[in-house]
Amino acid sequence: MTLTEENYIKAIYHLGSNGEKTVNTNAIAEVMQTKASSVTDMIKKLSEKNYADYKKYQGVTLTKEGRFVATNIIRKHRLWEVFLVEKLNFSWDEVHEVAEHLEHIKSEKLINHLDAFLEFPKYDPHGDPIPDKEGNFQHIEKITLAKAEVGSVYKCVGVDDTSSSFLKYLDSNKIALGTIITVKHKEPYDNSIKIEIESSEIVVSQNVAKNLYLKKV
Protein backbone atom coordinates (compact mmCIF):
# COMPACT_ATOMS: atom_id res chain seq x y z
CA MET A 1 0.00 0.00 0.00
CA THR A 2 1.31 3.45 -0.93
CA LEU A 3 1.59 6.41 1.42
CA THR A 4 -1.11 8.22 -0.55
CA GLU A 5 -3.50 5.27 -0.26
CA GLU A 6 -2.96 5.21 3.49
CA ASN A 7 -3.67 8.93 3.75
CA TYR A 8 -6.92 8.51 1.81
CA ILE A 9 -8.04 5.65 4.02
CA LYS A 10 -7.29 7.68 7.14
CA ALA A 11 -9.18 10.68 5.74
CA ILE A 12 -12.25 8.57 4.90
CA TYR A 13 -12.11 7.02 8.37
CA HIS A 14 -12.14 10.39 10.15
CA LEU A 15 -14.71 12.00 7.85
CA GLY A 16 -17.00 8.99 8.11
CA SER A 17 -17.19 8.82 11.91
CA ASN A 18 -14.66 6.00 12.28
CA GLY A 19 -15.24 4.72 8.76
CA GLU A 20 -18.85 3.66 9.24
CA LYS A 21 -20.71 6.51 7.49
CA THR A 22 -20.76 7.35 3.79
CA VAL A 23 -18.40 10.16 2.78
CA ASN A 24 -18.79 12.16 -0.43
CA THR A 25 -15.88 12.79 -2.77
CA ASN A 26 -15.97 16.57 -2.35
CA ALA A 27 -15.35 16.27 1.39
CA ILE A 28 -12.39 13.97 0.75
CA ALA A 29 -11.06 16.31 -1.96
CA GLU A 30 -11.14 19.23 0.49
CA VAL A 31 -9.20 17.32 3.14
CA MET A 32 -6.69 15.91 0.65
CA GLN A 33 -6.44 19.25 -1.18
CA THR A 34 -7.01 17.72 -4.58
CA LYS A 35 -9.67 17.47 -7.32
CA ALA A 36 -12.83 15.39 -6.93
CA SER A 37 -11.88 13.47 -10.08
CA SER A 38 -8.58 12.44 -8.49
CA VAL A 39 -10.48 11.29 -5.41
CA THR A 40 -12.79 9.16 -7.53
CA ASP A 41 -9.80 7.49 -9.21
CA MET A 42 -8.22 6.69 -5.86
CA ILE A 43 -11.48 5.40 -4.37
CA LYS A 44 -11.84 3.01 -7.32
CA LYS A 45 -8.34 1.69 -6.60
CA LEU A 46 -9.17 1.22 -2.91
CA SER A 47 -12.40 -0.55 -3.87
CA GLU A 48 -10.48 -2.96 -6.11
CA LYS A 49 -8.26 -3.81 -3.14
CA ASN A 50 -11.35 -4.33 -0.93
CA TYR A 51 -10.50 -1.42 1.38
CA ALA A 52 -13.49 0.71 0.38
CA ASP A 53 -17.05 0.36 -0.87
CA TYR A 54 -17.81 3.03 -3.47
CA LYS A 55 -21.26 3.79 -4.85
CA LYS A 56 -21.50 6.31 -7.67
CA TYR A 57 -23.30 9.57 -6.75
CA GLN A 58 -23.53 8.42 -3.11
CA GLY A 59 -20.02 8.21 -1.77
CA VAL A 60 -17.70 5.80 -0.07
CA THR A 61 -17.46 3.80 3.15
CA LEU A 62 -14.58 1.70 4.40
CA THR A 63 -14.79 -2.08 4.46
CA LYS A 64 -13.78 -4.06 7.53
CA GLU A 65 -10.31 -4.38 6.02
CA GLY A 66 -10.20 -0.65 5.33
CA ARG A 67 -11.17 0.23 8.90
CA PHE A 68 -8.44 -2.07 10.21
CA VAL A 69 -5.85 -0.33 8.04
CA ALA A 70 -7.10 3.06 9.29
CA THR A 71 -6.95 2.13 12.97
CA ASN A 72 -3.48 0.68 12.48
CA ILE A 73 -2.26 3.97 10.98
CA ILE A 74 -3.90 5.92 13.80
CA ARG A 75 -2.32 3.59 16.37
CA LYS A 76 1.14 4.21 14.96
CA HIS A 77 0.58 7.96 14.75
CA ARG A 78 -0.56 8.28 18.34
CA LEU A 79 2.09 5.96 19.76
CA TRP A 80 4.77 8.03 18.06
CA GLU A 81 3.25 11.19 19.53
CA VAL A 82 3.48 9.66 23.02
CA PHE A 83 7.10 8.66 22.37
CA LEU A 84 8.05 12.13 21.12
CA VAL A 85 6.51 13.86 24.15
CA GLU A 86 7.49 11.43 26.90
CA LYS A 87 10.90 10.29 25.71
CA LEU A 88 12.22 13.09 23.49
CA ASN A 89 10.64 16.04 25.31
CA PHE A 90 8.71 17.44 22.35
CA SER A 91 5.84 19.74 23.31
CA TRP A 92 2.32 18.66 22.38
CA ASP A 93 2.09 21.32 19.66
CA GLU A 94 5.18 19.94 17.85
CA VAL A 95 4.42 16.24 17.48
CA HIS A 96 1.57 15.99 14.96
CA GLU A 97 3.57 16.87 11.85
CA VAL A 98 6.43 14.54 12.80
CA ALA A 99 4.02 11.68 13.55
CA GLU A 100 2.41 12.21 10.12
CA HIS A 101 5.64 10.86 8.64
CA LEU A 102 6.36 8.18 11.23
CA GLU A 103 2.86 6.65 10.93
CA HIS A 104 3.78 5.19 7.53
CA ILE A 105 6.58 2.96 8.87
CA LYS A 106 5.60 -0.58 7.91
CA SER A 107 7.31 -2.64 10.62
CA GLU A 108 4.66 -4.26 12.81
CA LYS A 109 7.39 -5.58 15.12
CA LEU A 110 8.72 -2.07 15.69
CA ILE A 111 5.29 -0.67 16.58
CA ASN A 112 4.50 -3.55 18.93
CA HIS A 113 7.83 -3.05 20.68
CA LEU A 114 7.20 0.71 20.83
CA ASP A 115 3.79 0.06 22.42
CA ALA A 116 5.38 -2.22 25.06
CA PHE A 117 8.26 0.22 25.64
CA LEU A 118 5.74 2.97 26.40
CA GLU A 119 3.83 0.56 28.70
CA PHE A 120 0.76 0.34 26.46
CA PRO A 121 -0.58 3.91 26.72
CA LYS A 122 -4.34 4.35 26.25
CA TYR A 123 -4.28 8.01 25.15
CA ASP A 124 -2.00 10.27 23.13
CA PRO A 125 -0.71 13.70 24.30
CA HIS A 126 -3.91 15.36 22.97
CA GLY A 127 -6.24 13.03 24.85
CA ASP A 128 -7.22 10.90 21.83
CA PRO A 129 -7.58 7.15 22.48
CA ILE A 130 -4.92 4.83 21.07
CA PRO A 131 -6.33 1.67 19.48
CA ASP A 132 -4.73 -1.68 20.35
CA LYS A 133 -3.27 -3.91 17.64
CA GLU A 134 -6.74 -5.36 16.98
CA GLY A 135 -8.12 -1.88 16.35
CA ASN A 136 -10.11 -1.56 19.60
CA PHE A 137 -10.40 1.83 21.30
CA GLN A 138 -10.95 2.65 24.96
CA HIS A 139 -13.48 5.48 24.89
CA ILE A 140 -14.27 7.92 27.68
CA GLU A 141 -17.37 10.04 28.23
CA LYS A 142 -16.61 13.65 27.40
CA ILE A 143 -18.27 16.90 26.36
CA THR A 144 -16.96 20.15 24.95
CA LEU A 145 -16.56 23.21 27.13
CA ALA A 146 -19.25 24.82 24.95
CA LYS A 147 -21.78 22.32 26.36
CA ALA A 148 -20.55 22.38 29.96
CA GLU A 149 -22.81 23.48 32.81
CA VAL A 150 -22.24 26.74 34.66
CA GLY A 151 -21.14 26.06 38.23
CA SER A 152 -19.79 22.58 37.48
CA VAL A 153 -16.19 21.40 37.80
CA TYR A 154 -14.47 19.47 35.01
CA LYS A 155 -11.12 17.98 34.06
CA CYS A 156 -9.61 18.64 30.64
CA VAL A 157 -9.34 15.30 28.82
CA GLY A 158 -8.64 16.25 25.21
CA VAL A 159 -8.74 18.67 22.30
CA ASP A 160 -10.45 18.55 18.93
CA ASP A 161 -8.16 21.09 17.28
CA THR A 162 -4.56 19.81 17.34
CA SER A 163 -3.07 22.75 15.43
CA SER A 164 0.09 24.27 16.81
CA SER A 165 -1.54 27.68 17.22
CA PHE A 166 -4.41 26.32 19.34
CA LEU A 167 -2.15 24.20 21.54
CA LYS A 168 0.18 27.16 22.10
CA TYR A 169 -2.87 29.23 23.06
CA LEU A 170 -3.82 26.61 25.66
CA ASP A 171 -0.26 26.53 26.99
CA SER A 172 -0.26 30.31 27.38
CA ASN A 173 -3.43 30.04 29.47
CA LYS A 174 -2.17 27.08 31.54
CA ILE A 175 -4.67 24.65 30.05
CA ALA A 176 -3.42 21.09 29.56
CA LEU A 177 -4.65 17.53 29.92
CA GLY A 178 -5.66 17.03 33.54
CA THR A 179 -6.28 20.74 34.22
CA ILE A 180 -9.25 21.31 36.55
CA ILE A 181 -11.69 23.84 35.11
CA THR A 182 -14.68 25.46 36.82
CA VAL A 183 -17.30 27.00 34.55
CA LYS A 184 -18.22 30.39 36.05
CA HIS A 185 -20.39 32.14 33.44
CA LYS A 186 -21.65 31.89 29.85
CA GLU A 187 -22.15 35.18 28.00
CA PRO A 188 -25.36 35.05 25.92
CA TYR A 189 -24.22 37.85 23.60
CA ASP A 190 -21.23 36.08 22.00
CA ASN A 191 -21.28 32.66 23.75
CA SER A 192 -17.91 33.33 25.37
CA ILE A 193 -17.32 31.48 28.62
CA LYS A 194 -15.66 32.57 31.86
CA ILE A 195 -13.71 29.75 33.49
CA GLU A 196 -11.58 29.41 36.60
CA ILE A 197 -8.20 27.66 36.55
CA GLU A 198 -5.97 27.52 39.63
CA SER A 199 -7.86 30.40 41.30
CA SER A 200 -7.49 32.60 38.21
CA GLU A 201 -10.37 33.50 35.91
CA ILE A 202 -10.15 33.87 32.12
CA VAL A 203 -12.70 34.34 29.35
CA VAL A 204 -12.46 32.05 26.32
CA SER A 205 -14.21 32.35 22.97
CA GLN A 206 -16.83 29.97 21.60
CA ASN A 207 -14.23 28.73 19.12
CA VAL A 208 -11.96 27.69 21.97
CA ALA A 209 -14.87 26.21 23.95
CA LYS A 210 -16.00 23.90 21.15
CA ASN A 211 -12.48 22.51 20.72
CA LEU A 212 -11.79 21.64 24.36
CA TYR A 213 -13.00 18.30 25.74
CA LEU A 214 -13.92 17.92 29.41
CA LYS A 215 -15.00 15.21 31.82
CA LYS A 216 -17.07 16.06 34.89
CA VAL A 217 -15.20 15.72 38.18
Contacts in CASP RR format, 6 or more apart in sequence:
PFRMAT RR
TARGET T0000
AUTHOR 0000-0000-0000
METHOD contacts of the structure
MODEL  1
MTLTEENYIKAIYHLGSNGEKTVNTNAIAEVMQTKASSVTDMIKKLSEKN
YADYKKYQGVTLTKEGRFVATNIIRKHRLWEVFLVEKLNFSWDEVHEVAE
HLEHIKSEKLINHLDAFLEFPKYDPHGDPIPDKEGNFQHIEKITLAKAEV
GSVYKCVGVDDTSSSFLKYLDSNKIALGTIITVKHKEPYDNSIKIEIESS
EIVVSQNVAKNLYLKKV
1 49 0 8 1.000
1 69 0 8 1.000
3 104 0 8 1.000
4 42 0 8 1.000
5 42 0 8 1.000
5 45 0 8 1.000
5 46 0 8 1.000
5 51 0 8 1.000
6 69 0 8 1.000
6 73 0 8 1.000
6 103 0 8 1.000
6 104 0 8 1.000
7 32 0 8 1.000
8 28 0 8 1.000
8 32 0 8 1.000
8 39 0 8 1.000
8 42 0 8 1.000
8 43 0 8 1.000
8 46 0 8 1.000
9 46 0 8 1.000
9 51 0 8 1.000
9 52 0 8 1.000
9 62 0 8 1.000
9 66 0 8 1.000
9 69 0 8 1.000
9 70 0 8 1.000
9 73 0 8 1.000
10 70 0 8 1.000
10 73 0 8 1.000
10 74 0 8 1.000
11 28 0 8 1.000
11 31 0 8 1.000
11 32 0 8 1.000
12 19 0 8 1.000
12 23 0 8 1.000
12 28 0 8 1.000
12 52 0 8 1.000
12 60 0 8 1.000
12 61 0 8 1.000
12 62 0 8 1.000
12 70 0 8 1.000
13 19 0 8 1.000
13 62 0 8 1.000
13 66 0 8 1.000
13 67 0 8 1.000
13 70 0 8 1.000
13 71 0 8 1.000
13 74 0 8 1.000
14 31 0 8 1.000
15 23 0 8 1.000
15 27 0 8 1.000
15 28 0 8 1.000
15 31 0 8 1.000
16 22 0 8 1.000
16 23 0 8 1.000
16 61 0 8 1.000
18 67 0 8 1.000
19 61 0 8 1.000
19 62 0 8 1.000
19 67 0 8 1.000
19 70 0 8 1.000
20 61 0 8 1.000
20 62 0 8 1.000
20 67 0 8 1.000
21 61 0 8 1.000
22 55 0 8 1.000
22 58 0 8 1.000
22 59 0 8 1.000
22 60 0 8 1.000
22 61 0 8 1.000
23 59 0 8 1.000
23 60 0 8 1.000
23 61 0 8 1.000
24 58 0 8 1.000
24 59 0 8 1.000
25 36 0 8 1.000
25 39 0 8 1.000
25 40 0 8 1.000
25 43 0 8 1.000
25 59 0 8 1.000
25 60 0 8 1.000
26 36 0 8 1.000
28 39 0 8 1.000
28 43 0 8 1.000
28 60 0 8 1.000
29 35 0 8 1.000
29 36 0 8 1.000
29 38 0 8 1.000
29 39 0 8 1.000
32 38 0 8 1.000
32 39 0 8 1.000
43 52 0 8 1.000
43 54 0 8 1.000
43 59 0 8 1.000
43 60 0 8 1.000
44 54 0 8 1.000
46 52 0 8 1.000
46 54 0 8 1.000
46 60 0 8 1.000
46 66 0 8 1.000
47 53 0 8 1.000
47 54 0 8 1.000
47 60 0 8 1.000
50 63 0 8 1.000
50 65 0 8 1.000
50 66 0 8 1.000
51 62 0 8 1.000
51 63 0 8 1.000
51 65 0 8 1.000
51 66 0 8 1.000
51 69 0 8 1.000
52 60 0 8 1.000
52 61 0 8 1.000
52 62 0 8 1.000
52 63 0 8 1.000
52 66 0 8 1.000
53 60 0 8 1.000
53 61 0 8 1.000
53 62 0 8 1.000
53 63 0 8 1.000
54 60 0 8 1.000
62 70 0 8 1.000
68 135 0 8 1.000
71 131 0 8 1.000
71 135 0 8 1.000
71 137 0 8 1.000
72 131 0 8 1.000
72 133 0 8 1.000
72 135 0 8 1.000
73 103 0 8 1.000
73 104 0 8 1.000
74 103 0 8 1.000
74 130 0 8 1.000
74 131 0 8 1.000
75 111 0 8 1.000
75 115 0 8 1.000
75 130 0 8 1.000
75 131 0 8 1.000
75 132 0 8 1.000
75 133 0 8 1.000
75 135 0 8 1.000
76 102 0 8 1.000
76 103 0 8 1.000
76 104 0 8 1.000
76 105 0 8 1.000
76 111 0 8 1.000
77 99 0 8 1.000
77 100 0 8 1.000
77 102 0 8 1.000
77 103 0 8 1.000
77 124 0 8 1.000
78 99 0 8 1.000
78 124 0 8 1.000
78 128 0 8 1.000
78 130 0 8 1.000
79 111 0 8 1.000
79 114 0 8 1.000
79 115 0 8 1.000
79 118 0 8 1.000
79 121 0 8 1.000
79 124 0 8 1.000
79 130 0 8 1.000
80 95 0 8 1.000
80 98 0 8 1.000
80 99 0 8 1.000
80 102 0 8 1.000
80 103 0 8 1.000
80 114 0 8 1.000
81 92 0 8 1.000
81 95 0 8 1.000
81 96 0 8 1.000
81 99 0 8 1.000
81 124 0 8 1.000
81 125 0 8 1.000
81 126 0 8 1.000
82 118 0 8 1.000
82 121 0 8 1.000
82 124 0 8 1.000
82 125 0 8 1.000
82 130 0 8 1.000
83 114 0 8 1.000
83 117 0 8 1.000
83 118 0 8 1.000
84 90 0 8 1.000
84 94 0 8 1.000
84 95 0 8 1.000
84 98 0 8 1.000
84 99 0 8 1.000
85 91 0 8 1.000
85 92 0 8 1.000
85 95 0 8 1.000
85 125 0 8 1.000
86 118 0 8 1.000
87 118 0 8 1.000
90 98 0 8 1.000
91 167 0 8 1.000
91 171 0 8 1.000
92 125 0 8 1.000
92 126 0 8 1.000
92 167 0 8 1.000
92 176 0 8 1.000
93 163 0 8 1.000
93 164 0 8 1.000
93 167 0 8 1.000
93 168 0 8 1.000
93 171 0 8 1.000
94 164 0 8 1.000
95 125 0 8 1.000
96 162 0 8 1.000
96 164 0 8 1.000
105 111 0 8 1.000
111 133 0 8 1.000
112 133 0 8 1.000
115 121 0 8 1.000
115 133 0 8 1.000
120 132 0 8 1.000
121 130 0 8 1.000
122 129 0 8 1.000
122 130 0 8 1.000
122 138 0 8 1.000
123 129 0 8 1.000
123 130 0 8 1.000
124 130 0 8 1.000
125 177 0 8 1.000
126 158 0 8 1.000
126 159 0 8 1.000
126 162 0 8 1.000
126 167 0 8 1.000
126 177 0 8 1.000
127 157 0 8 1.000
127 158 0 8 1.000
127 159 0 8 1.000
127 177 0 8 1.000
127 213 0 8 1.000
128 158 0 8 1.000
129 137 0 8 1.000
129 138 0 8 1.000
129 139 0 8 1.000
129 140 0 8 1.000
130 137 0 8 1.000
131 137 0 8 1.000
140 157 0 8 1.000
140 215 0 8 1.000
141 215 0 8 1.000
142 157 0 8 1.000
142 158 0 8 1.000
142 213 0 8 1.000
142 214 0 8 1.000
142 215 0 8 1.000
143 213 0 8 1.000
143 214 0 8 1.000
143 215 0 8 1.000
143 216 0 8 1.000
144 160 0 8 1.000
144 209 0 8 1.000
144 210 0 8 1.000
144 211 0 8 1.000
144 212 0 8 1.000
144 213 0 8 1.000
144 214 0 8 1.000
145 154 0 8 1.000
145 181 0 8 1.000
145 183 0 8 1.000
145 193 0 8 1.000
145 195 0 8 1.000
145 204 0 8 1.000
145 208 0 8 1.000
145 209 0 8 1.000
145 210 0 8 1.000
145 212 0 8 1.000
145 213 0 8 1.000
145 214 0 8 1.000
146 191 0 8 1.000
146 193 0 8 1.000
146 206 0 8 1.000
146 209 0 8 1.000
146 210 0 8 1.000
148 154 0 8 1.000
148 183 0 8 1.000
148 193 0 8 1.000
148 209 0 8 1.000
148 214 0 8 1.000
149 183 0 8 1.000
150 183 0 8 1.000
150 184 0 8 1.000
150 185 0 8 1.000
150 186 0 8 1.000
151 182 0 8 1.000
151 183 0 8 1.000
151 184 0 8 1.000
152 182 0 8 1.000
152 183 0 8 1.000
152 216 0 8 1.000
153 180 0 8 1.000
153 181 0 8 1.000
153 182 0 8 1.000
153 183 0 8 1.000
153 216 0 8 1.000
153 217 0 8 1.000
154 180 0 8 1.000
154 181 0 8 1.000
154 182 0 8 1.000
154 183 0 8 1.000
154 214 0 8 1.000
154 215 0 8 1.000
154 216 0 8 1.000
154 217 0 8 1.000
155 178 0 8 1.000
155 179 0 8 1.000
155 180 0 8 1.000
155 181 0 8 1.000
155 214 0 8 1.000
155 215 0 8 1.000
155 217 0 8 1.000
156 175 0 8 1.000
156 176 0 8 1.000
156 177 0 8 1.000
156 178 0 8 1.000
156 179 0 8 1.000
156 180 0 8 1.000
156 181 0 8 1.000
156 212 0 8 1.000
156 213 0 8 1.000
156 214 0 8 1.000
157 177 0 8 1.000
157 178 0 8 1.000
157 213 0 8 1.000
157 214 0 8 1.000
157 215 0 8 1.000
158 177 0 8 1.000
158 212 0 8 1.000
158 213 0 8 1.000
159 166 0 8 1.000
159 167 0 8 1.000
159 170 0 8 1.000
159 211 0 8 1.000
159 212 0 8 1.000
159 213 0 8 1.000
160 210 0 8 1.000
160 211 0 8 1.000
160 212 0 8 1.000
160 213 0 8 1.000
161 211 0 8 1.000
166 208 0 8 1.000
166 211 0 8 1.000
169 208 0 8 1.000
170 176 0 8 1.000
170 212 0 8 1.000
173 197 0 8 1.000
173 202 0 8 1.000
173 204 0 8 1.000
174 197 0 8 1.000
174 198 0 8 1.000
174 200 0 8 1.000
175 181 0 8 1.000
175 197 0 8 1.000
175 212 0 8 1.000
179 197 0 8 1.000
180 197 0 8 1.000
180 198 0 8 1.000
180 217 0 8 1.000
181 195 0 8 1.000
181 196 0 8 1.000
181 197 0 8 1.000
181 214 0 8 1.000
182 195 0 8 1.000
182 196 0 8 1.000
182 197 0 8 1.000
183 193 0 8 1.000
183 194 0 8 1.000
183 195 0 8 1.000
184 194 0 8 1.000
184 195 0 8 1.000
184 196 0 8 1.000
184 201 0 8 1.000
185 193 0 8 1.000
185 194 0 8 1.000
186 192 0 8 1.000
186 193 0 8 1.000
186 194 0 8 1.000
187 193 0 8 1.000
187 194 0 8 1.000
187 203 0 8 1.000
190 205 0 8 1.000
190 206 0 8 1.000
191 206 0 8 1.000
191 209 0 8 1.000
192 203 0 8 1.000
192 204 0 8 1.000
192 205 0 8 1.000
192 206 0 8 1.000
192 209 0 8 1.000
193 203 0 8 1.000
193 204 0 8 1.000
193 206 0 8 1.000
193 209 0 8 1.000
194 201 0 8 1.000
194 202 0 8 1.000
194 203 0 8 1.000
195 201 0 8 1.000
195 202 0 8 1.000
195 203 0 8 1.000
195 204 0 8 1.000
204 212 0 8 1.000
END
